[in-house]
Amino acid sequence: MKIESANISMTALSTQSKTHSSLEQLHMWADENPPTTNNSNEKNNRQLKDFLEEVKSFSLSSTSISKEKYLFELAPDDEKKIQLLNKLIEILTGKKMKFYIPKSFQRVPSQTMLTYGAPNVQQQPIQRQGWGINYQKHESYSETSTLNFDATGVITTSDGHTINLNLSLNMSRSFASSSHISFKAGDALIDPLVINYDGSPISLSDQKISFDLNNDGKDELLSFTKMGSGFLVFDKNNDGIINNGSELFGPLSGNGFAELSAYDSDGNNWIDENDPIYEKLQIWTKDAQGNDQLFAIGQKGIGAIYLNAINSSYELKDTSNNLLGKIQQTGIFLREDGTAGTIHHVDLSV
């Protein structure tokens, strides 16, 4: 081929973006009169004072993590934070603690079916520890790169042929990774059952309500469910009011599905009309004005609740990325029309 003449136009547009975000929250507390341990109160107070001074000298601000260390290794600041948490637990409990930090890990999807026998559910208030720690850290990194190339033109060869050129090349690449560290201890774990009765996914409101969730006589601030979901409850004293966490499933033991299965009288692994509890189960919701509502599960067309569940970790956050709760397990229920819905064991942030 011999080129006689050519009129070529080429354009190229390339973009590249990298985003790294980090959100870190630490909430820790102790009652005015926490439970005593084998150590004297004077020694505990002195240790706690020393610990708080150490915390003040340590900045909780996030630091950049190299790409090589992002997935498999804790940054020095994170190791320091874990050491501080370890020290705080020892001071509050009087027990030696040791955290194991793996150098590598393998993610295996959790699909193991969880089954429960009928537990001996105690009806008295939970024995509070008198202290709590809730530490959450989430980091995400994303990277995108694109290239758009176009070439147009007219080419004439020496033998008289005309070539109309129209060439496009599009390339793109993306990468995303995330890591999450979650640590809760003491009185930080509260786990009721939430049922999605209208078919919509669970959603929590960022408006807090005051409620004695762990049945200790003290109200906690917690996020309530939005429309379409509600807490599964048993109004034990038939007063038409959900008085505290003892009338929910989960806050007494930390496992709502296990508490519910204690009422499976015929042992078929379902709560259905064969079980006396079926007629007493209700869904606790709030209307648009924030007024409490109680519906019998039959009013919402729910015919049976399956007592098996699988692990299904998922964080529920508000628009500012603050943690409201975390789904731990998910199960199913059947409606009278034969359709199915979901029920969750949820850790509420209090």
Secondary structure by P-SEA (a helix, b strand, c coil): cccccbbbbbbbbbbbbbbbbbbbbbbbbbccccccccccaaaaaaaaaaaaaaaaacccbbbbbccccccccccaaaaaaaaaaaaaaaaaccbbbbbbbbcbbbbccccbbbbbccccccccccccccbbbbbbbbbbbbbbbbbbbbbbbbbbcccbbbbbbbbbbbbbbbbbbbbbbbbbccccbbbbbbbbcccccbbbbcbbbbcccccccbbbbbbbbccccccccccccccccccccccccccccccaaaaaacccccccccccccccccccbbbbbccccbbbbbbcccccccccccccccbbbbbbbcccccccbbbcccccccccccccbbbbbccccc
